[in-house]
Amino acid sequence: DVLPKLKRGVIIVNTARGGLIDTKALLSGLQSGIIAGCGLDVYENEQQYFFQDWSAKNIEDSDLTSLLGNNKVVLTAHQAFFTKEAVDKIVGTTIDNLRAWKEGKRGVDHPNTCIQASATR
């Protein structure tokens, strides 16, 4: 619906959320020339791929491989969190988690648990 409304030669940049862009429409726009290029720091199905080493595996997501193989696309693994403040917080949380683990805190007793106490009963 949006492609015909775009000015020919538009450049798309998305660093917010992968789901904001319909990847198939993006690929169609790149193919037709309506979209001249794009820069993406996010991808709608990134979770499976962006935070793991896929160098020795086949990527089975055809849309992702089309993006990666397109010279009009710059695609980076989601780096928006990568500020000094964010990294400091990540390091601090990691150290706190290790201390808690060393103290024997596990599962619902761990301060950074994702397990709800009610789920264990």
RODO-2510 file (C-alpha; in nm, 4 decimals, decimal comma):
residues 121
     n   res          X          Y          Z
     1     d     0,0000     0,0000     0,0000
     2     v     0,2848     0,2412     0,0818
     3     l     0,5247     0,1769    -0,2079
     4     p     0,3253     0,3653    -0,4745
     5     k     0,3069     0,6683    -0,2428
     6     l     0,6846     0,6937    -0,1979
     7     k     0,8985     0,9377    -0,3932
     8     r     1,1137     0,7373    -0,6350
     9     g     1,4699     0,7063    -0,5061
    10     v     1,3806     0,7253    -0,1367
    11     i     1,6320     0,5917     0,1154
    12     i     1,4889     0,4052     0,4151
    13     v     1,6647     0,3939     0,7537
    14     n     1,5275     0,1848     1,0401
    15     t     1,7042     0,1618     1,3751
    16     a     1,3873     0,1296     1,5840
    17     r     1,2005    -0,1998     1,5460
    18     g     1,2268    -0,4614     1,2747
    19     g     0,8513    -0,5084     1,2583
    20     l     0,8027    -0,1504     1,1396
    21     i     0,9116    -0,2535     0,7915
    22     d     0,7450    -0,5172     0,5781
    23     t     1,0569    -0,6882     0,4444
    24     k     0,8866    -0,8293     0,1354
    25     a     0,7603    -0,4795     0,0439
    26     l     1,1088    -0,3388     0,1086
    27     l     1,2648    -0,5963    -0,1226
    28     s     1,0013    -0,5228    -0,3867
    29     g     1,0714    -0,1492    -0,3573
    30     l     1,4456    -0,2069    -0,3913
    31     q     1,3915    -0,4318    -0,6950
    32     s     1,1646    -0,1797    -0,8674
    33     g     1,3893     0,1175    -0,7912
    34     i     1,1290     0,3018    -0,5861
    35     i     1,3626     0,2530    -0,2890
    36     a     1,7197     0,3499    -0,3780
    37     g     1,8700     0,1969    -0,0667
    38     c     1,8242     0,1259     0,2989
    39     g     2,0143     0,1112     0,6233
    40     l     1,8858    -0,1316     0,8823
    41     d     1,9988    -0,1898     1,2376
    42     v     1,6990    -0,4158     1,2944
    43     y     1,5172    -0,6925     1,1079
    44     e     1,1714    -0,8261     1,1789
    45     n     1,2989    -1,1815     1,2355
    46     e     1,6350    -1,0850     1,3843
    47     q     1,6178    -1,2718     1,7122
    48     q     1,7082    -1,6076     1,5623
    49     y     2,0038    -1,4697     1,3681
    50     f     2,1516    -1,1476     1,5047
    51     f     2,2821    -1,2660     1,8389
    52     q     2,4409    -1,5933     1,7341
    53     d     2,7344    -1,6912     1,5159
    54     w     2,5926    -1,8144     1,1842
    55     s     2,9248    -1,8195     0,9974
    56     a     2,9252    -2,1992     0,9748
    57     k     2,5510    -2,2452     0,9171
    58     n     2,3091    -2,1792     0,6339
    59     i     2,0665    -1,8928     0,6846
    60     e     1,7295    -2,0340     0,5875
    61     d     1,5433    -1,7012     0,5928
    62     s     1,5205    -1,6064     0,2228
    63     d     1,4263    -1,2441     0,2983
    64     l     1,7317    -1,2022     0,5201
    65     t     1,9632    -1,3557     0,2609
    66     s     1,8120    -1,1244    -0,0025
    67     l     1,8848    -0,8240     0,2192
    68     l     2,2376    -0,9426     0,2972
    69     g     2,3131    -1,0003    -0,0704
    70     n     2,1789    -0,6661    -0,1898
    71     n     2,4366    -0,3941    -0,2551
    72     k     2,1703    -0,1298    -0,1874
    73     v     2,1325    -0,2495     0,1734
    74     v     2,3500    -0,1855     0,4766
    75     l     2,2427    -0,4249     0,7520
    76     t     2,4037    -0,4363     1,0942
    77     a     2,3191    -0,6490     1,3961
    78     h     2,1041    -0,4419     1,6301
    79     q     2,3548    -0,2009     1,7860
    80     a     2,1248     0,0706     1,9162
    81     f     2,1925    -0,0391     2,2731
    82     f     2,5675    -0,0010     2,2253
    83     t     2,6246     0,3250     2,4106
    84     k     2,8791     0,3701     2,6899
    85     e     2,5994     0,3989     2,9456
    86     a     2,4236     0,0868     2,8196
    87     v     2,7434    -0,1188     2,8127
    88     d     2,8326     0,0007     3,1660
    89     k     2,4877    -0,1132     3,2841
    90     i     2,5223    -0,4496     3,1058
    91     v     2,8644    -0,5076     3,2631
    92     g     2,7348    -0,4063     3,6074
    93     t     2,4335    -0,6356     3,5791
    94     t     2,6544    -0,9227     3,4633
    95     i     2,8874    -0,8781     3,7606
    96     d     2,5891    -0,8598     3,9984
    97     n     2,4471    -1,1788     3,8428
    98     l     2,7794    -1,3594     3,8872
    99     r     2,8010    -1,2495     4,2525
   100     a     2,4457    -1,3714     4,3159
   101     w     2,5249    -1,7034     4,1474
   102     k     2,8426    -1,7398     4,3545
   103     e     2,6304    -1,6791     4,6665
   104     g     2,4133    -1,9754     4,5622
   105     k     2,1129    -1,7812     4,4366
   106     r     1,9384    -1,9749     4,1584
   107     g     1,6004    -1,9771     3,9874
   108     v     1,3371    -1,7636     4,1586
   109     d     1,5862    -1,6718     4,4314
   110     h     1,8146    -1,5025     4,1804
   111     p     1,7549    -1,1240     4,1665
   112     n     1,7610    -1,1177     3,7857
   113     t     1,5337    -1,4168     3,7280
   114     c     1,2853    -1,4365     3,4422
   115     i     1,0958    -1,7122     3,6267
   116     q     0,7879    -1,5926     3,8076
   117     a     0,7570    -1,7271     4,1603
   118     s     0,4004    -1,8435     4,0950
   119     a     0,5187    -2,0547     3,7981
   120     t     0,7285    -2,2734     4,0256
   121     r     0,4451    -2,3725     4,2554
***
